[in-house]
Amino acid sequence: MLEGDYRHVTVTSCDNILIRNSHLASLKVHDARIVVENSHILGLGLRCNDSRVEITGGSISGVNAVVCDDSELDLAGVDVIGAETALTGSDTRVFLSVSKLHSPKGASPAHGVLQLNGKNDY
């Protein structure tokens, strides 16, 4: 379990990692399963590849706030703020519940399932 303030966190080939009550500049996840609770990823955002990431409560921001490939992302009560895109990637399913997406395309509440396919950004 990680708790506190970190500049950059990278999780590779791990399961059952818990990050909670944290402030991060960036989070990179590769071939892993992690849970993030009540945390803020502010600056460089979230990058994930071949992973399962669950985030409950908090916020994610960056130029491209969330970039995920070949992953599954579950966001509940999360504000996602992108200077260019809030969500982008390919072959990734995103489950959204009581979350908000903010980007130049607009700001909107998000609830439902999105499929990132490399051609659609949010």
Phi, psi and chi 1 to 4 in degrees:
 res  aa     phi    psi   chi1   chi2   chi3   chi4
   1 MET       -  137.0  178.6 -173.1   65.0      -
   2 LEU  -112.7  139.2  -66.9  176.6      -      -
   3 GLU  -149.3  133.3 -166.3  168.6   35.0      -
   4 GLY   126.3 -157.9      -      -      -      -
   5 ASP  -105.3  129.8  -62.4  -26.6      -      -
   6 TYR  -137.6  147.1  -63.1   90.0      -      -
   7 ARG   -76.2  -62.6 -173.5  170.5 -145.6  166.9
   8 HIS  -132.2  134.8  -54.3  -71.8      -      -
   9 VAL  -123.7  130.3  172.6      -      -      -
  10 THR  -122.7  128.0  -59.9      -      -      -
  11 VAL  -119.4  119.6  178.4      -      -      -
  12 THR  -129.1  129.4  -57.3      -      -      -
  13 SER    51.9   50.0  -59.0      -      -      -
  14 CYS  -133.9  151.2  -66.1      -      -      -
  15 ASP  -120.7  154.3  -74.7  -24.3      -      -
  16 ASN    60.9   42.2  -57.4  -40.8      -      -
  17 ILE   -89.3  135.3  -60.0  -62.4      -      -
  18 LEU  -119.4  126.8  172.9   62.2      -      -
  19 ILE  -119.2  125.6  -61.9  170.8      -      -
  20 ARG  -144.8  153.8   70.5  174.7  178.3 -161.2
  21 ASN    48.4   49.2  -58.2  -36.5      -      -
  22 SER  -125.1  158.7  -64.6      -      -      -
  23 HIS  -122.7  123.8  -70.7   84.8      -      -
  24 LEU  -127.3  148.0  -44.2  171.1      -      -
  25 ALA   -81.4  -34.3      -      -      -      -
  26 SER  -154.2  153.6   71.7      -      -      -
  27 LEU  -134.3  121.4  175.4   59.1      -      -
  28 LYS  -115.7  130.5  -65.8 -179.9 -177.3  178.7
  29 VAL  -130.1  125.4 -176.3      -      -      -
  30 HIS  -133.6  126.4  175.3   72.8      -      -
  31 ASP    51.0   53.7 -173.3   29.8      -      -
  32 ALA  -148.3  166.6      -      -      -      -
  33 ARG  -124.8  119.3  -68.3  177.6  165.3  -88.5
  34 ILE  -135.4  157.5   71.6  165.3      -      -
  35 VAL  -124.3  132.4  173.6      -      -      -
  36 VAL  -122.1  126.6  179.7      -      -      -
  37 GLU  -124.2  135.1  -62.5  174.2  -13.9      -
  38 ASN    45.1   54.3 -168.3   35.3      -      -
  39 SER  -134.1  161.9  -64.8      -      -      -
  40 HIS  -127.2  126.2  -56.6  -81.6      -      -
  41 ILE  -111.5   97.2  -54.2  165.3      -      -
  42 LEU  -120.5  117.9  -54.1  172.9      -      -
  43 GLY   134.1  -78.0      -      -      -      -
  44 LEU  -104.0   -7.9  -60.1  175.0      -      -
  45 GLY    77.9 -160.8      -      -      -      -
  46 LEU  -108.9  132.1  169.0   66.4      -      -
  47 ARG  -124.2  127.4  -55.0  -67.9  176.5  -96.8
  48 CYS  -140.0  147.9   58.2      -      -      -
  49 ASN  -144.0  129.0 -178.3  -84.1      -      -
  50 ASP    51.4   50.0 -166.3   28.6      -      -
  51 SER  -141.6  167.6  -63.8      -      -      -
  52 ARG  -120.9  119.1  168.9   98.5  170.4   94.3
  53 VAL  -125.9  124.8  178.8      -      -      -
  54 GLU  -113.9  126.4  -63.8  176.7   31.5      -
  55 ILE  -127.4  125.6  -57.9  176.9      -      -
  56 THR  -123.4  117.5  -56.3      -      -      -
  57 GLY    72.8  131.5      -      -      -      -
  58 GLY   128.0 -156.3      -      -      -      -
  59 SER  -152.3  157.8   58.5      -      -      -
  60 ILE  -135.7  130.2  -54.5  167.8      -      -
  61 SER  -141.2  155.7   70.4      -      -      -
  62 GLY   169.7  176.5      -      -      -      -
  63 VAL   -56.8  -55.8  173.2      -      -      -
  64 ASN  -113.6   97.9  -63.6  -60.2      -      -
  65 ALA   -57.9  -46.6      -      -      -      -
  66 VAL  -128.6  123.7  174.9      -      -      -
  67 VAL  -127.4  112.7  179.8      -      -      -
  68 CYS  -133.7  140.0  -70.9      -      -      -
  69 ASP  -128.1  138.5  -62.5  -53.8      -      -
  70 ASP    50.6   47.1  -57.4  -50.5      -      -
  71 SER  -137.5  174.4  -63.8      -      -      -
  72 GLU  -128.6  130.1 -171.2  171.2  -79.2      -
  73 LEU  -126.5  130.4 -174.8   59.8      -      -
  74 ASP  -121.8  112.4 -172.0  -22.1      -      -
  75 LEU  -114.5  121.6  -56.4  176.1      -      -
  76 ALA  -127.7  118.5      -      -      -      -
  77 GLY    66.7   40.8      -      -      -      -
  78 VAL  -120.1  132.2  179.0      -      -      -
  79 ASP   -91.1  124.1  -74.1  -25.5      -      -
  80 VAL  -114.3  116.9 -176.9      -      -      -
  81 ILE  -123.4  112.7  -54.9  158.2      -      -
  82 GLY  -117.8  131.9      -      -      -      -
  83 ALA   -65.4  -34.2      -      -      -      -
  84 GLU  -111.0  -51.4  -69.2 -178.2    9.1      -
  85 THR  -139.1  146.9   62.2      -      -      -
  86 ALA   -83.0  -45.5      -      -      -      -
  87 LEU  -133.0  132.8  -63.0  170.1      -      -
  88 THR  -152.4  159.2 -171.4      -      -      -
  89 GLY   150.8 -165.6      -      -      -      -
  90 SER  -143.9  152.4   63.3      -      -      -
  91 ASP    46.9   44.3  -61.3  -41.0      -      -
  92 THR  -130.7  132.1  -65.1      -      -      -
  93 ARG  -101.2  132.1 -175.1  174.1  -62.7 -173.5
  94 VAL  -119.9  120.0 -177.4      -      -      -
  95 PHE   -97.9  125.8  -61.9   89.8      -      -
  96 LEU  -121.4  134.5  -62.4  152.8      -      -
  97 SER  -142.2  122.0  177.3      -      -      -
  98 VAL    48.5   45.9 -166.6      -      -      -
  99 SER  -116.2  173.2  -66.2      -      -      -
 100 LYS  -135.0  137.7  -66.3  179.2 -175.2  172.2
 101 LEU  -111.7  129.7  -58.4  179.4      -      -
 102 HIS  -127.3  126.1  -53.3  -93.9      -      -
 103 SER  -158.4  176.6   74.8      -      -      -
 104 PRO   -58.9  -18.6  -27.9   37.0      -      -
 105 LYS   -76.2  -11.0  -65.4 -178.7  179.6 -172.4
 106 GLY   133.0  177.8      -      -      -      -
 107 ALA  -122.9  133.0      -      -      -      -
 108 SER  -155.0  149.7   63.0      -      -      -
 109 PRO   -65.3  148.1   -6.1   13.3      -      -
 110 ALA  -129.2  125.0      -      -      -      -
 111 HIS  -150.6  120.8 -169.9   86.0      -      -
 112 GLY   137.8 -157.7      -      -      -      -
 113 VAL  -123.5  131.6 -179.8      -      -      -
 114 LEU  -117.5  145.6  -59.9  174.8      -      -
 115 GLN  -114.2  114.7 -178.1   70.3   39.0      -
 116 LEU   -84.8  125.4  -58.3  177.7      -      -
 117 ASN  -125.6   14.4   60.6   20.4      -      -
 118 GLY    87.8  -10.2      -      -      -      -
 119 LYS  -118.9  -13.4  -63.3  177.6 -177.4  173.3
 120 ASN  -118.5  126.3   56.6  -18.9      -      -
 121 ASP  -115.4  153.1  -64.0  -29.8      -      -
 122 TYR  -125.8      -  -63.8   92.0      -      -
